Amino acid sequence: MSALLPNGVSLTVECSDVDGLAAIIGALGHVQTGR
């Protein structure tokens, strides 16, 4: 599974790490919203 973040950073993780990826995206999204 791979994900492209709004800031242009691409993440590639194992399928078993989806929960971790969701947490990372949520945190980054929260930080970007706060700018």
PyMOL Python script that loads the backbone (N, CA, C, O; Angstrom):
from pymol import cmd

cmd.read_pdbstr("""\
ATOM      1  N   MET A   1       0.847  -1.196   0.000  1.00  0.00           N
ATOM      2  CA  MET A   1       0.000   0.000   0.000  1.00  0.00           C
ATOM      3  C   MET A   1       0.874   1.234   0.000  1.00  0.00           C
ATOM      4  O   MET A   1       1.866   1.308   0.726  1.00  0.00           O
ATOM      5  N   SER A   2       0.502   2.204  -0.819  1.00  0.00           N
ATOM      6  CA  SER A   2       1.257   3.456  -0.855  1.00  0.00           C
ATOM      7  C   SER A   2       0.272   4.610  -0.775  1.00  0.00           C
ATOM      8  O   SER A   2      -0.881   4.487  -1.189  1.00  0.00           O
ATOM      9  N   ALA A   3       0.734   5.730  -0.241  1.00  0.00           N
ATOM     10  CA  ALA A   3      -0.139   6.892  -0.104  1.00  0.00           C
ATOM     11  C   ALA A   3       0.635   8.151  -0.459  1.00  0.00           C
ATOM     12  O   ALA A   3       1.807   8.291  -0.110  1.00  0.00           O
ATOM     13  N   LEU A   4      -0.028   9.066  -1.154  1.00  0.00           N
ATOM     14  CA  LEU A   4       0.606  10.332  -1.509  1.00  0.00           C
ATOM     15  C   LEU A   4       0.033  11.423  -0.615  1.00  0.00           C
ATOM     16  O   LEU A   4      -1.159  11.723  -0.668  1.00  0.00           O
ATOM     17  N   LEU A   5       0.898  12.012   0.206  1.00  0.00           N
ATOM     18  CA  LEU A   5       0.435  13.029   1.142  1.00  0.00           C
ATOM     19  C   LEU A   5       0.325  14.380   0.449  1.00  0.00           C
ATOM     20  O   LEU A   5       0.970  14.607  -0.574  1.00  0.00           O
ATOM     21  N   PRO A   6      -0.496  15.286   1.004  1.00  0.00           N
ATOM     22  CA  PRO A   6      -0.712  16.613   0.408  1.00  0.00           C
ATOM     23  C   PRO A   6       0.580  17.376   0.170  1.00  0.00           C
ATOM     24  O   PRO A   6       0.656  18.179  -0.760  1.00  0.00           O
ATOM     25  N   ASN A   7       1.602  17.141   0.996  1.00  0.00           N
ATOM     26  CA  ASN A   7       2.850  17.880   0.847  1.00  0.00           C
ATOM     27  C   ASN A   7       3.765  17.252  -0.197  1.00  0.00           C
ATOM     28  O   ASN A   7       4.903  17.689  -0.369  1.00  0.00           O
ATOM     29  N   GLY A   8       3.268  16.216  -0.905  1.00  0.00           N
ATOM     30  CA  GLY A   8       4.039  15.621  -1.985  1.00  0.00           C
ATOM     31  C   GLY A   8       4.919  14.467  -1.552  1.00  0.00           C
ATOM     32  O   GLY A   8       5.645  13.903  -2.371  1.00  0.00           O
ATOM     33  N   VAL A   9       4.868  14.100  -0.260  1.00  0.00           N
ATOM     34  CA  VAL A   9       5.677  12.987   0.227  1.00  0.00           C
ATOM     35  C   VAL A   9       4.920  11.684   0.006  1.00  0.00           C
ATOM     36  O   VAL A   9       3.741  11.576   0.344  1.00  0.00           O
ATOM     37  N   SER A  10       5.595  10.711  -0.556  1.00  0.00           N
ATOM     38  CA  SER A  10       4.950   9.426  -0.810  1.00  0.00           C
ATOM     39  C   SER A  10       5.359   8.420   0.249  1.00  0.00           C
ATOM     40  O   SER A  10       6.544   8.258   0.540  1.00  0.00           O
ATOM     41  N   LEU A  11       4.370   7.742   0.825  1.00  0.00           N
ATOM     42  CA  LEU A  11       4.645   6.729   1.841  1.00  0.00           C
ATOM     43  C   LEU A  11       4.283   5.351   1.312  1.00  0.00           C
ATOM     44  O   LEU A  11       3.246   5.172   0.673  1.00  0.00           O
ATOM     45  N   THR A  12       5.136   4.395   1.581  1.00  0.00           N
ATOM     46  CA  THR A  12       4.835   3.017   1.199  1.00  0.00           C
ATOM     47  C   THR A  12       4.943   2.154   2.448  1.00  0.00           C
ATOM     48  O   THR A  12       5.987   2.130   3.101  1.00  0.00           O
ATOM     49  N   VAL A  13       3.882   1.452   2.779  1.00  0.00           N
ATOM     50  CA  VAL A  13       3.865   0.658   4.008  1.00  0.00           C
ATOM     51  C   VAL A  13       3.318  -0.732   3.729  1.00  0.00           C
ATOM     52  O   VAL A  13       2.708  -0.982   2.689  1.00  0.00           O
ATOM     53  N   GLU A  14       3.546  -1.623   4.672  1.00  0.00           N
ATOM     54  CA  GLU A  14       2.990  -2.969   4.560  1.00  0.00           C
ATOM     55  C   GLU A  14       1.488  -2.912   4.846  1.00  0.00           C
ATOM     56  O   GLU A  14       1.020  -2.020   5.554  1.00  0.00           O
ATOM     57  N   CYS A  15       0.751  -3.847   4.305  1.00  0.00           N
ATOM     58  CA  CYS A  15      -0.699  -3.871   4.496  1.00  0.00           C
ATOM     59  C   CYS A  15      -1.061  -3.950   5.977  1.00  0.00           C
ATOM     60  O   CYS A  15      -2.106  -3.454   6.395  1.00  0.00           O
ATOM     61  N   SER A  16      -0.193  -4.574   6.761  1.00  0.00           N
ATOM     62  CA  SER A  16      -0.472  -4.739   8.188  1.00  0.00           C
ATOM     63  C   SER A  16      -0.250  -3.437   8.965  1.00  0.00           C
ATOM     64  O   SER A  16      -0.572  -3.352  10.150  1.00  0.00           O
ATOM     65  N   ASP A  17       0.300  -2.430   8.291  1.00  0.00           N
ATOM     66  CA  ASP A  17       0.630  -1.177   8.971  1.00  0.00           C
ATOM     67  C   ASP A  17      -0.351  -0.067   8.593  1.00  0.00           C
ATOM     68  O   ASP A  17      -0.057   1.117   8.755  1.00  0.00           O
ATOM     69  N   VAL A  18      -1.523  -0.467   8.087  1.00  0.00           N
ATOM     70  CA  VAL A  18      -2.510   0.523   7.652  1.00  0.00           C
ATOM     71  C   VAL A  18      -2.924   1.428   8.804  1.00  0.00           C
ATOM     72  O   VAL A  18      -3.076   2.636   8.622  1.00  0.00           O
ATOM     73  N   ASP A  19      -3.109   0.849   9.988  1.00  0.00           N
ATOM     74  CA  ASP A  19      -3.507   1.653  11.151  1.00  0.00           C
ATOM     75  C   ASP A  19      -2.445   2.693  11.458  1.00  0.00           C
ATOM     76  O   ASP A  19      -2.765   3.840  11.773  1.00  0.00           O
ATOM     77  N   GLY A  20      -1.189   2.298  11.369  1.00  0.00           N
ATOM     78  CA  GLY A  20      -0.097   3.237  11.618  1.00  0.00           C
ATOM     79  C   GLY A  20      -0.085   4.334  10.566  1.00  0.00           C
ATOM     80  O   GLY A  20       0.131   5.505  10.880  1.00  0.00           O
ATOM     81  N   LEU A  21      -0.318   3.950   9.318  1.00  0.00           N
ATOM     82  CA  LEU A  21      -0.344   4.937   8.236  1.00  0.00           C
ATOM     83  C   LEU A  21      -1.479   5.930   8.451  1.00  0.00           C
ATOM     84  O   LEU A  21      -1.303   7.132   8.255  1.00  0.00           O
ATOM     85  N   ALA A  22      -2.639   5.428   8.853  1.00  0.00           N
ATOM     86  CA  ALA A  22      -3.787   6.296   9.103  1.00  0.00           C
ATOM     87  C   ALA A  22      -3.466   7.300  10.204  1.00  0.00           C
ATOM     88  O   ALA A  22      -3.852   8.466  10.118  1.00  0.00           O
ATOM     89  N   ALA A  23      -2.762   6.847  11.237  1.00  0.00           N
ATOM     90  CA  ALA A  23      -2.393   7.735  12.339  1.00  0.00           C
ATOM     91  C   ALA A  23      -1.418   8.798  11.859  1.00  0.00           C
ATOM     92  O   ALA A  23      -1.520   9.963  12.244  1.00  0.00           O
ATOM     93  N   ILE A  24      -0.462   8.389  11.009  1.00  0.00           N
ATOM     94  CA  ILE A  24       0.526   9.340  10.489  1.00  0.00           C
ATOM     95  C   ILE A  24      -0.162  10.392   9.628  1.00  0.00           C
ATOM     96  O   ILE A  24       0.094  11.586   9.779  1.00  0.00           O
ATOM     97  N   ILE A  25      -1.035   9.950   8.725  1.00  0.00           N
ATOM     98  CA  ILE A  25      -1.741  10.891   7.849  1.00  0.00           C
ATOM     99  C   ILE A  25      -2.616  11.826   8.679  1.00  0.00           C
ATOM    100  O   ILE A  25      -2.699  13.022   8.401  1.00  0.00           O
ATOM    101  N   GLY A  26      -3.265  11.274   9.695  1.00  0.00           N
ATOM    102  CA  GLY A  26      -4.112  12.096  10.555  1.00  0.00           C
ATOM    103  C   GLY A  26      -3.303  13.172  11.261  1.00  0.00           C
ATOM    104  O   GLY A  26      -3.739  14.318  11.365  1.00  0.00           O
ATOM    105  N   ALA A  27      -2.116  12.797  11.748  1.00  0.00           N
ATOM    106  CA  ALA A  27      -1.259  13.748  12.452  1.00  0.00           C
ATOM    107  C   ALA A  27      -0.753  14.816  11.490  1.00  0.00           C
ATOM    108  O   ALA A  27      -0.769  16.004  11.814  1.00  0.00           O
ATOM    109  N   LEU A  28      -0.302  14.400  10.307  1.00  0.00           N
ATOM    110  CA  LEU A  28       0.212  15.360   9.335  1.00  0.00           C
ATOM    111  C   LEU A  28      -0.903  16.285   8.866  1.00  0.00           C
ATOM    112  O   LEU A  28      -0.694  17.488   8.709  1.00  0.00           O
ATOM    113  N   GLY A  29      -2.085  15.722   8.643  1.00  0.00           N
ATOM    114  CA  GLY A  29      -3.218  16.531   8.214  1.00  0.00           C
ATOM    115  C   GLY A  29      -3.577  17.561   9.271  1.00  0.00           C
ATOM    116  O   GLY A  29      -3.931  18.694   8.944  1.00  0.00           O
ATOM    117  N   HIS A  30      -3.487  17.175  10.538  1.00  0.00           N
ATOM    118  CA  HIS A  30      -3.788  18.089  11.638  1.00  0.00           C
ATOM    119  C   HIS A  30      -2.762  19.212  11.673  1.00  0.00           C
ATOM    120  O   HIS A  30      -3.114  20.371  11.893  1.00  0.00           O
ATOM    121  N   VAL A  31      -1.497  18.876  11.456  1.00  0.00           N
ATOM    122  CA  VAL A  31      -0.427  19.880  11.473  1.00  0.00           C
ATOM    123  C   VAL A  31      -0.604  20.853  10.323  1.00  0.00           C
ATOM    124  O   VAL A  31      -0.471  22.063  10.509  1.00  0.00           O
ATOM    125  N   GLN A  32      -0.903  20.338   9.126  1.00  0.00           N
ATOM    126  CA  GLN A  32      -1.059  21.213   7.968  1.00  0.00           C
ATOM    127  C   GLN A  32      -2.273  22.113   8.125  1.00  0.00           C
ATOM    128  O   GLN A  32      -2.251  23.269   7.702  1.00  0.00           O
ATOM    129  N   THR A  33      -3.339  21.586   8.735  1.00  0.00           N
ATOM    130  CA  THR A  33      -4.539  22.391   8.948  1.00  0.00           C
ATOM    131  C   THR A  33      -4.251  23.529   9.924  1.00  0.00           C
ATOM    132  O   THR A  33      -4.869  24.591   9.852  1.00  0.00           O
ATOM    133  N   GLY A  34      -3.313  23.299  10.828  1.00  0.00           N
ATOM    134  CA  GLY A  34      -2.989  24.305  11.836  1.00  0.00           C
ATOM    135  C   GLY A  34      -2.115  25.430  11.308  1.00  0.00           C
ATOM    136  O   GLY A  34      -1.927  26.442  11.984  1.00  0.00           O
ATOM    137  N   ARG A  35      -1.572  25.260  10.090  1.00  0.00           N
ATOM    138  CA  ARG A  35      -0.698  26.303   9.558  1.00  0.00           C
ATOM    139  C   ARG A  35      -1.501  27.488   9.089  1.00  0.00           C
ATOM    140  O   ARG A  35      -0.932  28.468   8.609  1.00  0.00           O
TER     141      ARG A  35
END
""", "prot")
cmd.dss("prot")
cmd.show_as("cartoon", "prot")
cmd.util.cbc("prot")
cmd.orient("prot")
